[in-house]
Amino acid sequence: MSAAARRYSDNRETENSYRIPKGSKKPQNSKTSKSSKNKMKIRKAGAKIKNFVFAVFVLAGVTAIFLFLTNQYFFKIKNINISENDKYSYDQILKASGINMGEELYGIDLKKAKTKIKEMLTYTESVNITQIPPSTINIDIKTEKGFFGVMLGGDYYIISQNFKVIDKIKIVGNGITESNFTPPENIITFETDAIKKCYLGKKIEFTDDDIFDFLKNIITLFNDSKDNKNNGDMLSVINSIDITNKFKVVMNYGDRFLVKFGIFENISSKILNTFEIINELPDYAEGIIDMSEGRIASFRYDENVSKLYKSNKNRHN
């Protein structure tokens, strides 16, 4: 065999030695294999997330459609129940609430409805509105009563025990004057120059805290006397208290007695002492009771006191 033939044969053998037997797998790089597996896992996880998100959107859509159809055709207001009270009628409360038959039960702004009732119906102390499916609204309101009254700028304002201004009676311009105006029953009129703010539906504010404390003591005395019928009845007879000068406080008791308390302090005990004196006087008595010296009191008959009060002239002379 020639040299050239031998070289050709050697090359062929070398080439055949590197051939991969038929049916066997090609060797793979370990790093490449792991990377492929990770990619497969990521693709599977991504598919699961997509399916989950899609399911959530479908569920949300179905829920939204269900709620829309339910509110549109089922949860409609058909019954509005309003609790009874001694101040406002059913129609007044319903109108103030802004709630109407046929509205969506859960489409009502409860906070707005409560606010409107309190603003329009100023005697309202508290409001509770409940929704009862499928079609009922319950409105429960509690009202306050007037306790004090004050004349300001030709108007008479009624104040509750919580010091909320619950009513305003226009005097000037309605054919009535301040001198011939008769306040509502069981309202104690007070006179003072220490009022800072007095707006309907808001709490009255004073420039002098002593005036606020003075009036608060009278409220406390009234509430504490509920179990004492005699004192309770006598408190209801008080017409007015003048605290323009808090060192010369004067009270009008039933247009029969002008009571001079002097300084505003210890007003509760002074009023109770006054009641004791009045109980000892005959029913026809009228005049001036002077409590300015504390427990040492004096009484002077004066048949003109009643005339002065009834004519609404100067009450303090």
C-alpha positions as CSV (number, residue, x, y, z in Angstrom):
1,M,0.0,0.0,0.0
2,S,1.4,3.3,-0.9
3,A,2.0,6.1,1.6
4,A,-0.8,8.2,0.3
5,A,-3.3,5.3,0.6
6,R,-2.2,4.7,4.2
7,R,-2.7,8.3,5.2
8,Y,-6.3,8.3,3.8
9,S,-7.1,5.1,5.7
10,D,-5.8,6.6,9.0
11,N,-7.9,9.7,8.5
12,R,-11.0,7.7,7.9
13,E,-10.5,5.6,11.1
14,T,-10.0,8.8,13.1
15,E,-13.2,10.3,11.8
16,N,-15.1,7.2,12.4
17,S,-13.9,7.1,16.0
18,Y,-15.7,10.4,16.8
19,R,-19.0,9.4,15.3
20,I,-21.9,8.9,17.7
21,P,-23.6,5.5,17.4
22,K,-27.0,5.6,15.8
23,G,-29.9,5.8,18.4
24,S,-27.7,7.3,21.1
25,K,-28.4,10.8,22.6
26,K,-26.0,13.7,22.1
27,P,-24.3,14.8,25.3
28,Q,-25.9,17.9,26.8
29,N,-24.5,20.7,28.9
30,S,-25.8,20.5,32.5
31,K,-26.3,24.3,32.7
32,T,-28.3,24.4,29.6
33,S,-30.6,21.6,30.9
34,K,-31.3,23.5,34.2
35,S,-32.1,26.7,32.4
36,S,-34.6,25.0,30.1
37,K,-36.4,23.5,33.1
38,N,-36.6,26.9,34.9
39,K,-38.1,28.5,31.8
40,M,-40.7,25.8,31.6
41,K,-41.6,26.3,35.3
42,I,-41.9,30.1,34.7
43,R,-44.1,29.6,31.7
44,K,-46.4,27.3,33.7
45,A,-46.6,29.7,36.6
46,G,-47.3,32.6,34.3
47,A,-50.1,30.6,32.7
48,K,-51.6,29.9,36.2
49,I,-51.5,33.6,37.2
50,K,-53.1,34.6,33.9
51,N,-55.9,32.1,34.5
52,F,-56.4,33.2,38.1
53,V,-56.5,36.9,37.1
54,F,-59.0,36.1,34.3
55,A,-61.1,34.2,36.8
56,V,-61.1,37.1,39.2
57,F,-62.2,39.5,36.5
58,V,-64.9,37.2,35.4
59,L,-66.2,36.8,39.0
60,A,-66.0,40.6,39.6
61,G,-67.9,41.2,36.4
62,V,-70.6,38.6,37.3
63,T,-70.9,40.1,40.8
64,A,-71.2,43.6,39.5
65,I,-73.9,42.6,37.1
66,F,-75.7,40.7,39.8
67,L,-75.6,43.7,42.2
68,F,-76.7,46.1,39.5
69,L,-79.7,43.9,38.5
70,T,-80.5,43.4,42.2
71,N,-80.5,47.1,43.0
72,Q,-82.3,47.9,39.8
73,Y,-85.1,45.5,40.1
74,F,-85.2,44.1,43.7
75,F,-83.8,46.5,46.5
76,K,-86.1,49.4,45.9
77,I,-87.6,51.4,48.8
78,K,-91.2,50.5,49.3
79,N,-91.7,51.2,53.0
80,I,-90.5,54.2,55.1
81,N,-91.2,53.9,58.8
82,I,-90.8,57.0,61.0
83,S,-91.0,57.0,64.8
84,E,-93.5,59.2,66.4
85,N,-92.4,62.4,68.2
86,D,-94.2,65.4,69.7
87,K,-92.7,68.0,67.4
88,Y,-92.6,67.0,63.8
89,S,-95.0,65.2,61.5
90,Y,-94.2,62.2,59.3
91,D,-94.3,64.3,56.1
92,Q,-91.9,67.0,57.6
93,I,-89.3,64.3,58.6
94,L,-89.6,62.5,55.2
95,K,-89.2,65.8,53.3
96,A,-86.2,66.8,55.4
97,S,-84.5,63.4,54.9
98,G,-84.6,63.7,51.1
99,I,-85.4,60.0,50.8
100,N,-88.0,59.0,48.3
101,M,-90.0,55.9,47.5
102,G,-88.6,53.8,44.6
103,E,-85.0,54.8,45.3
104,E,-82.3,52.1,45.6
105,L,-82.1,50.9,49.2
106,Y,-78.4,50.9,49.4
107,G,-77.9,53.9,47.2
108,I,-78.9,56.4,50.0
109,D,-76.2,58.6,51.6
110,L,-77.2,58.0,55.2
111,K,-74.8,60.6,56.6
112,K,-76.2,63.3,54.2
113,A,-79.8,62.4,55.1
114,K,-79.1,62.7,58.9
115,T,-77.4,66.0,58.4
116,K,-80.3,67.4,56.4
117,I,-82.8,66.4,59.1
118,K,-80.8,68.1,61.8
119,E,-80.3,71.2,59.7
120,M,-84.0,71.6,58.7
121,L,-85.6,70.3,61.9
122,T,-83.6,72.1,64.5
123,Y,-85.4,70.6,67.5
124,T,-83.8,67.3,66.5
125,E,-81.3,65.9,69.1
126,S,-80.4,62.6,67.4
127,V,-81.2,60.7,64.2
128,N,-80.9,57.0,63.4
129,I,-81.6,55.6,59.9
130,T,-81.5,51.9,59.2
131,Q,-81.9,49.9,56.0
132,I,-83.8,46.7,56.2
133,P,-83.7,44.5,53.0
134,P,-85.3,44.1,50.7
135,S,-87.3,47.4,50.7
136,T,-87.7,49.1,54.1
137,I,-86.2,52.3,55.7
138,N,-86.6,53.1,59.4
139,I,-86.0,56.7,60.6
140,D,-85.9,57.3,64.3
141,I,-85.5,60.8,65.6
142,K,-85.3,62.2,69.1
143,T,-86.2,65.9,69.7
144,E,-85.1,68.4,72.4
145,K,-87.3,70.8,74.4
146,G,-86.7,74.4,74.9
147,F,-85.5,75.5,78.3
148,F,-84.1,79.0,78.0
149,G,-85.0,81.9,75.7
150,V,-83.2,85.2,74.8
151,M,-84.2,88.3,72.9
152,L,-81.7,89.4,70.3
153,G,-82.1,92.0,67.6
154,G,-85.8,91.8,67.4
155,D,-85.8,87.9,67.4
156,Y,-86.5,85.5,70.2
157,Y,-84.2,82.5,70.3
158,I,-85.1,79.3,72.2
159,I,-82.2,77.3,73.7
160,S,-82.2,73.6,74.8
161,Q,-80.6,72.1,77.9
162,N,-77.7,71.2,75.6
163,F,-77.3,75.0,74.8
164,K,-78.3,74.3,71.2
165,V,-80.4,77.1,69.5
166,I,-83.4,75.1,68.4
167,D,-85.9,77.8,67.4
168,K,-86.0,81.5,66.3
169,I,-89.2,83.5,66.6
170,K,-89.3,86.7,64.5
171,I,-90.8,89.5,66.6
172,V,-90.1,92.8,64.9
173,G,-92.0,93.1,61.6
174,N,-94.8,90.6,62.5
175,G,-97.0,93.1,64.2
176,I,-95.4,92.3,67.6
177,T,-93.1,94.3,69.7
178,E,-90.6,93.1,72.3
179,S,-92.7,94.7,75.0
180,N,-95.9,92.8,74.3
181,F,-94.3,89.5,73.2
182,T,-95.2,86.5,75.4
183,P,-92.5,83.7,75.4
184,P,-93.6,80.1,75.1
185,E,-94.7,78.3,78.3
186,N,-92.0,76.7,80.5
187,I,-89.2,78.8,78.9
188,I,-87.0,80.8,81.2
189,T,-86.0,84.1,79.5
190,F,-82.5,85.4,80.4
191,E,-81.0,88.7,79.7
192,T,-77.3,89.3,79.2
193,D,-74.8,91.3,77.2
194,A,-72.3,88.4,77.1
195,I,-73.5,86.5,74.0
196,K,-70.8,85.9,71.4
197,K,-72.7,83.7,68.9
198,C,-76.3,82.7,68.6
199,Y,-77.2,80.9,65.3
200,L,-80.2,78.6,64.7
201,G,-79.1,75.0,64.8
202,K,-75.8,75.8,66.5
203,K,-74.7,76.0,70.1
204,I,-74.9,79.4,71.7
205,E,-71.6,80.9,72.8
206,F,-70.8,83.4,75.5
207,T,-68.0,85.9,76.0
208,D,-68.1,85.2,79.7
209,D,-67.8,81.7,81.0
210,D,-69.5,82.8,84.3
211,I,-72.7,83.3,82.4
212,F,-72.5,79.8,80.9
213,D,-71.8,78.3,84.3
214,F,-74.7,80.2,85.9
215,L,-77.2,78.9,83.4
216,K,-75.8,75.4,83.6
217,N,-76.3,75.5,87.4
218,I,-80.0,76.3,86.8
219,I,-80.4,73.3,84.5
220,T,-78.7,71.1,87.0
221,L,-81.0,72.4,89.7
222,F,-84.0,71.7,87.5
223,N,-83.0,68.1,86.7
224,D,-82.1,67.4,90.3
225,S,-85.6,68.6,91.4
226,K,-87.5,66.2,89.2
227,D,-88.0,63.9,92.1
228,N,-89.2,66.8,94.2
229,K,-92.5,67.8,92.8
230,N,-92.8,71.0,94.8
231,N,-89.4,72.4,93.6
232,G,-90.0,71.2,90.1
233,D,-93.3,73.0,89.9
234,M,-91.9,76.1,91.3
235,L,-89.0,76.1,88.9
236,S,-91.4,76.0,86.0
237,V,-93.0,79.3,87.3
238,I,-89.8,81.3,86.8
239,N,-90.4,83.8,84.0
240,S,-87.0,85.4,83.6
241,I,-83.6,86.0,85.0
242,D,-81.6,89.2,84.3
243,I,-77.8,88.6,84.5
244,T,-76.8,91.7,82.5
245,N,-74.9,92.6,85.6
246,K,-73.7,89.4,87.2
247,F,-73.3,91.2,90.6
248,K,-77.0,92.3,90.6
249,V,-78.9,89.3,89.4
250,V,-82.6,89.7,89.4
251,M,-85.3,87.0,88.9
252,N,-89.0,87.4,87.9
253,Y,-91.0,84.7,89.7
254,G,-94.5,84.2,88.1
255,D,-94.9,88.0,87.7
256,R,-95.5,88.1,91.4
257,F,-92.1,88.4,93.0
258,L,-89.0,90.3,92.0
259,V,-86.1,88.4,93.5
260,K,-82.8,90.2,94.1
261,F,-80.0,87.6,94.2
262,G,-77.1,90.1,94.2
263,I,-73.9,88.3,93.0
264,F,-74.4,85.3,90.6
265,E,-72.6,82.8,92.8
266,N,-74.4,80.0,94.7
267,I,-77.5,80.6,92.6
268,S,-78.9,77.1,93.2
269,S,-79.0,77.5,97.0
270,K,-80.4,81.0,96.6
271,I,-83.2,79.9,94.4
272,L,-84.1,77.0,96.8
273,N,-84.1,79.5,99.7
274,T,-86.4,81.7,97.7
275,F,-88.8,78.8,97.2
276,E,-88.9,78.3,101.0
277,I,-89.8,81.9,101.6
278,I,-92.5,81.9,98.9
279,N,-94.1,78.7,100.4
280,E,-94.4,80.6,103.7
281,L,-96.2,83.5,102.1
282,P,-99.9,83.6,101.4
283,D,-101.1,82.9,97.8
284,Y,-102.1,86.5,97.2
285,A,-98.7,87.9,98.2
286,E,-96.5,89.8,95.8
287,G,-93.5,92.0,96.3
288,I,-89.7,92.0,96.5
289,I,-87.6,89.3,98.0
290,D,-84.0,90.3,98.7
291,M,-81.5,87.4,98.8
292,S,-78.4,89.5,98.2
293,E,-77.1,88.8,101.7
294,G,-77.1,85.1,101.2
295,R,-79.3,83.1,103.7
296,I,-80.4,86.3,105.3
297,A,-83.4,87.3,103.3
298,S,-86.0,90.0,103.4
299,F,-89.4,90.4,101.9
300,R,-91.3,93.5,101.2
301,Y,-94.9,93.6,100.0
302,D,-95.3,95.6,96.9
303,E,-98.5,95.4,94.9
304,N,-97.0,97.3,92.0
305,V,-94.6,94.4,91.2
306,S,-97.3,92.5,89.3
307,K,-98.3,95.6,87.5
308,L,-94.8,96.4,86.5
309,Y,-94.1,92.9,85.1
310,K,-97.4,92.7,83.3
311,S,-96.9,96.1,81.7
312,N,-93.3,95.1,81.0
313,K,-91.9,98.4,82.3
314,N,-88.7,98.8,84.2
315,R,-88.6,95.7,86.4
316,H,-85.5,96.4,88.4
317,N,-86.5,99.5,90.4
